């Protein structure tokens, strides 16, 4: 039966958006963002600049490459709660220290991919429970992939990683430290990156363009035209030649301003992530990426069957091997100690048996002497 459209003037249906607004304002929102890229491209500075506060601590440059000896990519989670005009956002920032920092970066993307899949898996497991209150949701809503500003094109590592990330998360490519390139070189660099993305069929996030508001539609087009976004990160306030105080970087030739759209795309990226499309990033994660994962897993696994681990962290494997060696050595030492103890018991037993035999022989000798003495005195046989 086809639905019938009727006029509902005056009954209050139009107040539903207001009710929804109150519910959302009361609950707040969870937003998880991942920053992925090589060390030293400005991921921490960008996050602190984006949210205008020190959410992530800066690493000591002298100790930045100490973990290269481990040859592992780690997952580092930083949580914060932001509040603006009585609306709270529980923010989680996922960093990937160690990614792309080695000579051989083969499979270095596996910890990142496994983390993304694990968050979908954890959420799916919680949805299958009888009680679903207080569900922990760490699904990543946006992944900013920082590209080093070489001026050439994407590296093979960038292509491999972006292919795998684009099918699992809202991937947003970002050109780091845009103030190191001239406007002409930056435009050419963007063009080459877009060509590689199209040629390699890499999925990147695309926000909805069309809107009832013409101004919003034009803004969306402007945002998407800027991809990949070139950014300048700085939490320092500097003074421009015309006397303005802005966030930026001071150079001998002038100031590179963070929020100047003639200098970089920071404002457009901030609008995309927070001001205009945060809800779309969250809903896209729920309706596309999570649903794709859920459908794939339900098609290949039985209900309740655990997920098969495809990746084993080499650092964990090394720790396991080290623990196994320690355990084996402890078992060997205990076995040696047991053998020594057993040998001591055997030696003690033999000594006691020999003493008993000696004493028994002495008793037999004494009995023989006594028997002989009885015979000599003619008293017959000795009664035993």
Secondary structure, 3 states (H helix, E strand, C coil): CCCCCCCCCCCCHHHHHHHHHHHHHHHCEEEEEEEECCCCCCHHHHHHHHCCCCCCCCCCHHHCCHHHHCCCCCCEEEEEEEEECCEEEEEEEEECCCCCCCCCCCCCCHHHHHHHHHHHHHHHHHHCCCCCCCCCCCCCCEEEEEECCCCCCCCHHHHHHHHHHHCCCCEEEEECCHHHCCHHHHHHHHHHHHHHHHHCCCCCCCCCCCCCCHHHHHHHHHHHHCCCEECCCCCCEEECCCCCEEEEEEECCEEEECCCCCCCCHHHHHHHHHHCCHHHHHHHHHHHHHHHHHHHHHHHCCCCCCCCCCCCCHHHHHHHHHHHHHHHHHHHHHHHHHHHHHHHHHHHHHHHHHHHHHHHHHHHHHHHHHHHHHHHCCCCCCCC
